[in-house]
Amino acid sequence: MKRFQTFFTYLAIGLLLSCQYEFPEPAQLSPDSGQADFTKMVTIGSSITAGVMDAALYDRSQQNSFAVILANQMKEAGGGDFNVPDINAPVGDLILTPTGGNLGRLILTVNLNTGSILPSPIVPGNAITPYTGDKLSINNFGISGLALAGALLPASGNLQEPTHPLFNPYYARFASAPGTSTPIGDAAAAMADGGTFFVFWLGKNDVLTYALTGGAIPELLTSEQDFSQRYQVALGTMLQANPEAKGAIGNIPNINALPYFNTVPWNALPLSDGLANLANGAYNDYNSALSNLVAAGMISESERELRNINFTTGQNGFVIEDKTLTDLSGLGLPPIRQSNAEDKVALTTGQILGQTPGNDPTLIYGVTVPIGDEYVLLPSEQNAMTEKIAAFNQIIATAVSANTDRLVLIDAEGFMDDIGKGLISSNNVPLTNSISPPNGVFSTDGVHPNARGSAALANYFITAINGKWNSTIPMTNPNAFMGNDLPR
């Protein structure tokens, strides 16, 4: 059977466009720190703060994180040096997969057989290596995969326990005392050592990790009680490190809106008339059994309609696992159905959809082999995330309100919403919620911003900080930063 050709082909025209713009810089006020002090800024956060792009942390991504860009702009308003724990990896190590492995960052590649354009890793990548610089002079404590629990516990950096569920190699490589220190402790120590301003953006991975596994592991969603307790301890530690310092606090964006879940459409399976008929033949007995179960009162007619597998000529939903369906395993019937418009499909689905495992032409992902739960966010899983994000963001807002003289809330959720509505622009050029050059602000992994997106995000921070403390940190020009590389 002809392999599935993904929709990414639509990117081809856009990818031929330039990834840079030429526009004059807007006039700005003379830089001034206002009622804040940017002499030494310290940042604590997860992968976006670290600079992960294209599913990896590598040299270019690290130096174009929003934190680095923000620090560079602050220098004009009295800010000092901003040191990062250099990764020394030209292509990085792929981190958005359960197994990881020595695979480099994602790049857009053209399949010469199908003409499709897909993110694929550079092989080989660079292994994660220890940081050999001065650990006591680090300013950026952005750590990929860091959730609140990992920020507070020594296990995250314990080299003697690399199998511990909280162990984080991206922290262990520069932990001040592996196995004893904590990320929040190291960041607080940096603040206590002359820190005057901090950026605190933790909490995203208390939801994002669940999302990236397709909601397959409910335990990855942090409870509201645990989130509140951990958040108060972590933020309180930073506030106490220097009682005079001010800070910017990021909340959690709408993860359901990330391009990672909105690039591959639910009906991404194109079939000819002949192939549709052939595929339908494989499900005749399954569909008949469903009808019999309705007659027996074991499932409802609405569930039968949802579970019924029927392919037609053209674009189709593909067969997926759905753990929310009635358990009919005792009757030999799997919990499967076709994807529909309410589902959100992971970007990585495009790499397997229509492929044949073991080169067996009768086994086709999405047709005769269901796409696993880890590749699709079901409506119930989306709702669970939406509820968690709302609850967590209320906790964050309350924490900021309790320290309103020292803190400003950075509404990352609003930033994502504005990007989606086309309200964020660079010199009158709208930036888009996509991975498509040149206007897309997300890197090829669909989760983290690219350099251009990081610059736009830095400007969002600058606007809030300037408005809070009457500072005049100058804006940067996102168009001066790279979007995604052209396909190879």
GIURLIN-V581307 format. One record per residue. SS is DSSP state (2 for helix, 1 for strand, 0 for the rest). OMEGA is omega in whole degrees, -180 to 180 (NA if undefined). BURIAL is b if it has 24 or more other C-alpha atoms within 12 Angstrom, else e. Layout:
# GIURLIN-V581307
SS|OMEGA|BURIAL + SS|OMEGA|BURIAL
This chain:
# GIURLIN-V581307
0|-180|b + 0|-177|e + 0|180|b + 0|176|b + 0|-173|b + 0|-178|b + 2|-174|b + 2|179|b + 2|-178|b + 2|180|e + 2|-169|b + 2|-179|b + 2|180|e + 2|-177|b + 2|178|b + 0|-179|e + 0|178|e + 0|178|e + 0|178|b + 0|176|b + 0|176|b + 0|179|e + 0|179|e + 0|177|e + 0|177|e + 0|178|e + 0|-178|e + 0|178|e + 0|177|e + 0|-177|e + 0|179|e + 0|-178|b + 0|180|b + 0|-180|e + 0|177|b + 0|179|b + 0|-176|b + 0|-176|b + 0|176|b + 0|177|b + 1|176|b + 1|179|b + 1|176|b + 1|-178|b + 1|-177|b + 0|-169|b + 2|180|b + 2|178|b + 2|178|b + 2|-179|b + 0|178|b + 0|173|b + 1|176|b + 0|178|b + 0|180|b + 1|170|b + 0|-178|b + 0|-170|b + 2|-175|b + 2|-180|b + 2|-178|b + 2|-178|b + 0|178|b + 0|175|b + 0|178|b + 2|-179|b + 2|179|b + 2|180|b + 2|178|b + 2|180|b + 2|179|b + 2|179|b + 2|180|b + 2|180|b + 2|-180|b + 0|179|b + 0|175|b + 0|179|b + 0|-179|b + 0|180|b + 0|179|b + 0|-174|b + 0|177|b + 1|177|b + 0|-172|b + 0|-178|b + 0|179|b + 0|-179|b + 0|-178|b + 0|-180|b + 0|174|b + 0|-180|b + 0|-177|b + 0|-174|b + 0|-178|b + 0|175|b + 0|-178|b + 0|-176|e + 0|-178|e + 0|-180|e + 0|-176|e + 0|178|e + 0|-178|b + 0|-177|b + 0|178|b + 1|171|b + 1|176|b + 1|-179|b + 1|179|b + 1|175|b + 0|-175|e + 0|-180|e + 0|-176|e + 0|-176|e + 0|-179|e + 0|179|b + 1|-176|b + 1|171|b + 1|178|b + 1|-178|b + 1|169|b + 0|-179|b + 0|-3|e + 0|175|e + 0|179|b + 0|178|b + 0|177|b + 0|-177|b + 0|-180|e + 0|176|b + 0|-175|e + 0|179|e + 0|-180|e + 0|-178|e + 2|-178|b + 2|-180|b + 2|-178|b + 0|174|b + 0|-175|b + 1|177|b + 1|172|b + 1|-174|b + 0|-179|b + 0|177|b + 0|-175|b + 0|171|b + 0|-176|b + 2|180|b + 2|180|b + 2|180|b + 2|-173|b + 2|-172|b + 0|-179|b + 2|-178|b + 2|-178|b + 2|-179|b + 2|-175|b + 0|-179|b + 0|180|b + 0|180|e + 0|-177|e + 0|178|e + 0|178|e + 0|-177|e + 0|179|e + 0|-179|b + 0|-177|b + 0|-178|b + 2|-179|b + 2|171|b + 2|-177|b + 2|-176|b + 0|179|b + 0|178|b + 0|-178|b + 0|178|b + 0|-176|e + 0|-179|b + 0|180|b + 0|-178|e + 0|176|b + 0|177|b + 2|-179|b + 2|177|b + 2|178|b + 2|180|b + 2|179|b + 2|177|b + 2|177|b + 2|177|b + 2|-180|b + 2|-180|b + 0|175|e + 0|179|b + 0|-178|b + 0|-178|b + 1|178|b + 1|172|b + 1|-177|b + 1|-178|b + 1|176|b + 0|177|b + 0|-177|b + 0|-176|b + 2|172|b + 2|175|b + 2|-172|b + 2|-179|b + 2|175|b + 2|-178|b + 2|-176|b + 2|173|b + 0|177|b + 0|-179|b + 0|-176|b + 0|-178|b + 0|-176|e + 2|-178|b + 2|-180|e + 2|174|b + 0|-179|b + 0|177|b + 0|-179|b + 2|179|b + 2|179|e + 2|-180|e + 2|-178|b + 2|-179|b + 2|-178|e + 2|-179|b + 2|-180|b + 2|179|b + 2|-177|b + 2|-180|b + 2|179|b + 2|178|b + 2|179|b + 2|-180|b + 2|-178|b + 2|-178|b + 2|174|b + 0|-175|b + 0|-180|e + 0|-174|e + 0|176|b + 1|-177|b + 1|177|b + 1|-173|b + 1|179|b + 1|174|b + 0|-171|b + 0|180|b + 0|177|b + 0|-176|b + 2|177|b + 2|-176|b + 2|-179|b + 0|176|b + 2|178|b + 2|-179|b + 2|-175|b + 0|180|b + 0|176|b + 0|-178|b + 0|-179|b + 0|-178|b + 0|-173|b + 0|-178|b + 1|180|b + 1|180|b + 1|173|b + 0|180|e + 2|-178|e + 2|-180|e + 2|178|b + 2|179|b + 2|180|e + 2|180|e + 2|-180|b + 2|-180|b + 2|-179|e + 0|-176|e + 0|180|b + 2|-178|e + 2|179|e + 2|-179|b + 2|179|b + 2|179|e + 2|178|b + 2|179|b + 2|179|b + 2|-180|e + 2|175|e + 2|180|e + 2|-180|e + 0|179|e + 0|-178|e + 0|173|e + 0|179|e + 0|177|e + 2|180|e + 2|177|e + 2|177|b + 2|180|b + 2|180|e + 2|-175|b + 2|-177|b + 0|-179|b + 0|-179|b + 0|178|b + 0|178|b + 0|177|e + 0|-180|e + 1|-177|e + 1|-177|b + 1|163|b + 0|-178|b + 0|-176|b + 1|-178|b + 1|170|b + 1|178|b + 0|-175|b + 0|179|b + 0|179|e + 0|177|b + 0|-179|b + 0|179|e + 0|-177|e + 2|179|e + 2|178|e + 2|179|e + 0|-179|e + 0|-178|e + 0|177|b + 0|-176|b + 1|174|b + 1|173|b + 1|177|b + 0|178|b + 0|-172|b + 0|180|e + 0|180|e + 0|173|b + 1|-170|b + 1|179|b + 0|179|b + 2|-178|b + 2|178|b + 2|-180|b + 2|-179|b + 2|-179|b + 0|-176|b + 0|-180|b + 0|179|b + 0|-177|b + 0|179|e + 2|-180|e + 2|-179|e + 2|175|e + 0|-175|e + 0|178|e + 0|179|e + 0|-175|e + 0|179|b + 1|179|b + 0|179|b + 0|178|b + 0|175|b + 1|-178|b + 0|171|b + 1|-174|b + 0|-179|b + 2|-177|b + 2|-179|b + 2|-174|b + 1|171|b + 1|179|b + 0|179|b + 2|-180|e + 2|179|b + 2|175|b + 2|180|b + 2|179|e + 2|179|b + 2|-180|b + 2|180|b + 2|180|e + 2|-179|b + 2|179|b + 2|-180|e + 2|-179|b + 2|-179|b + 2|175|b + 2|176|b + 2|179|b + 2|-179|b + 2|179|b + 2|179|e + 2|179|b + 2|-180|b + 2|180|e + 0|-180|e + 0|-171|b + 0|179|e + 0|-176|e + 0|-172|b + 1|172|b + 1|179|b + 1|174|b + 1|-174|b + 0|179|b + 2|177|b + 2|177|b + 2|178|b + 2|179|b + 2|179|b + 2|-179|e + 2|176|b + 2|-180|b + 2|-180|b + 0|-179|e + 0|-176|e + 0|178|e + 0|-178|b + 1|176|b + 1|-177|b + 0|177|e + 0|175|e + 1|-178|e + 1|175|b + 0|-171|b + 1|180|b + 0|-175|b + 0|175|b + 0|-174|b + 0|175|b + 0|-3|b + 0|-173|b + 0|-178|b + 1|-177|b + 0|180|b + 1|177|b + 0|-172|b + 0|177|b + 0|177|b + 0|-179|b + 0|-176|b + 0|177|b + 1|171|b + 0|-176|b + 2|179|b + 2|177|b + 2|178|b + 2|178|b + 2|177|b + 2|178|b + 2|177|b + 2|177|b + 2|179|b + 2|175|b + 2|-177|b + 2|-180|b + 2|-180|b + 2|-179|b + 2|179|b + 2|-179|b + 2|-178|e + 2|-171|b + 2|176|b + 0|174|e + 0|178|b + 0|172|b + 0|-178|b + 0|175|b + 0|172|b + 0|-180|b + 0|-179|b + 2|-179|b + 2|177|b + 2|-179|b + 0|-176|b + 0|166|b + 0|179|b + 0|178|b + 0|175|b + 0|-176|b + 0|179|b + 0|NA|e
